[in-house]
């Protein structure tokens, strides 16, 4: 049995309007303590395109560009067991505390889910079990992971454009 993995801390300011949730950071992201650290993950190129920043910025500057546009970043799963980085290998998952998070981020109007595992885990582990604000919009988006290769970058980007209406 693999050891219990702990996710990364939320990246958020109190004025956040949009929360983007992944499932659980992959091995490379956990090793580097950076969201979407795998070089073939399309997350940062997609966000650079939507938010209008240079995709070659440092990790800290990418985070600052997101925060400046009132975007928060976190994961559904706070703890789990997993061999490797695939979502399909996740077991014994425990969700993050969204009740407390939402109390400190009252302007969040929507949550965007980076892939099916994040969406499924949130529906199974959070909805109906934790306090969420009324009227919260839930947006399921295709995974930016290189493991989700059935969609081309342009198609992923087009679907991710749905978050634009929540940006300042």
C-alpha positions in Angstrom: 0.0 0.0 0.0 1.3 3.4 -0.9 1.8 6.2 1.6 -0.8 8.9 2.2 -0.1 11.9 -0.1 -0.9 15.4 0.9 -2.0 18.0 -1.8 -0.8 21.5 -2.2 -2.2 24.5 -0.3 -4.9 26.7 -2.0 -3.6 29.7 -4.0 -6.3 32.3 -3.4 -7.0 35.9 -2.4 -10.1 36.8 -0.5 -11.5 38.6 -3.6 -11.4 35.5 -5.8 -14.4 35.1 -8.1 -13.5 31.8 -9.8 -12.0 28.7 -8.2 -10.3 26.2 -10.5 -10.1 22.7 -9.0 -7.9 19.8 -10.1 -8.2 16.3 -8.6 -4.8 15.9 -6.9 -1.4 17.1 -8.0 0.7 14.6 -10.0 4.0 13.3 -8.8 6.0 16.1 -10.6 3.8 18.8 -9.1 4.1 17.4 -5.6 7.9 17.0 -6.0 8.2 20.6 -7.1 5.4 21.9 -4.9 3.9 23.7 -7.9 0.5 23.3 -9.5 0.6 21.7 -13.0 4.4 21.3 -13.1 4.5 18.6 -15.7 5.9 20.3 -18.8 3.3 18.7 -21.2 0.3 19.7 -19.0 -1.7 22.3 -21.0 -3.0 24.2 -17.9 -0.5 27.1 -17.9 -0.6 27.6 -21.7 -4.4 27.6 -21.6 -4.4 30.1 -18.6 -1.8 32.3 -20.3 -4.0 32.4 -23.4 -7.2 33.2 -21.5 -5.7 35.6 -19.0 -3.3 37.3 -21.4 0.1 36.6 -19.8 3.4 35.3 -21.2 3.4 31.5 -20.7 7.2 31.6 -20.1 6.7 33.6 -16.9 8.1 32.1 -13.7 5.7 30.0 -11.6 5.3 32.8 -9.0 4.5 35.3 -11.7 1.9 33.0 -13.3 0.2 32.6 -9.9 0.3 36.4 -9.5 -1.3 36.9 -12.9 -4.1 34.5 -11.9 -4.7 36.1 -8.5 -4.8 39.6 -10.2 -7.7 38.3 -12.3 -9.5 37.0 -9.2 -8.8 33.3 -10.0 -8.1 30.8 -7.2 -6.4 27.4 -7.6 -6.8 24.3 -5.5 -7.7 20.6 -5.7 -10.8 18.6 -4.6 -8.7 15.9 -2.9 -6.6 17.0 0.1 -5.2 13.5 0.9 -5.1 10.2 -0.9 -3.1 7.2 -1.8 -1.7 6.8 -5.3 1.1 5.1 -7.2 2.3 7.4 -10.0 0.3 10.3 -11.3 -2.8 8.9 -12.9 -6.2 9.9 -11.5 -7.3 6.3 -12.0 -4.7 5.2 -9.4 -6.2 7.4 -6.7 -7.6 5.6 -3.6 -8.6 6.4 0.0 -9.3 10.0 -1.1 -10.2 12.7 1.5 -11.6 16.0 0.2 -10.3 19.4 1.2 -12.5 21.6 3.5 -14.6 23.7 1.1 -17.0 24.9 3.9 -14.1 26.8 5.5 -12.6 27.9 2.1 -15.9 29.4 0.9 -16.4 31.2 4.2 -13.1 33.0 3.5 -13.7 33.5 -0.2 -17.3 34.7 -0.3 -17.1 36.3 -3.8 -16.6 33.0 -5.6 -19.4 32.6 -8.1 -18.1 29.6 -10.0 -16.0 26.5 -9.7 -14.3 25.1 -12.8 -13.2 21.5 -12.7 -10.1 20.5 -14.5 -11.1 17.1 -15.8 -13.6 14.3 -15.0 -11.9 13.0 -11.8 -12.1 16.4 -10.1 -15.7 16.7 -11.1 -16.6 13.2 -9.9 -14.7 13.5 -6.6 -16.4 16.9 -5.9 -19.9 15.5 -6.6 -19.2 12.4 -4.5 -17.2 13.8 -1.6 -18.3 17.5 -1.3 -21.8 18.2 -2.6 -24.4 17.5 0.1 -21.6 16.9 2.7 -20.1 20.4 3.0 -21.6 23.8 3.0 -21.5 25.5 -0.3 -22.9 28.9 -1.3 -26.3 29.1 -3.0 -26.2 29.7 -6.7 -22.6 28.5 -7.1 -22.0 27.7 -10.8 -20.2 24.4 -11.5 -18.3 24.1 -14.8 -16.9 20.7 -15.9 -13.9 21.2 -18.3 -11.7 18.8 -20.1 -8.5 17.8 -18.3 -5.3 19.7 -19.2 -3.3 16.6 -18.3 -1.0 15.1 -21.0 -2.8 11.8 -20.2 -6.0 13.3 -21.7 -4.7 13.3 -25.2 -8.1 12.6 -27.0 -8.6 16.4 -27.3 -6.3 18.7 -29.2 -5.0 21.8 -27.4 -7.2 24.1 -29.5 -10.3 22.1 -28.5 -9.4 22.2 -24.8 -8.7 25.9 -25.1 -12.1 26.5 -26.7 -13.9 24.7 -23.9 -11.8 26.4 -21.2 -12.9 29.8 -22.6 -16.2 29.2 -20.7 -14.5 30.7 -17.6 -13.9 34.1 -19.2 -17.2 35.5 -18.0 -16.0 35.1 -14.4 -12.8 37.0 -14.8 -12.5 40.7 -13.8 
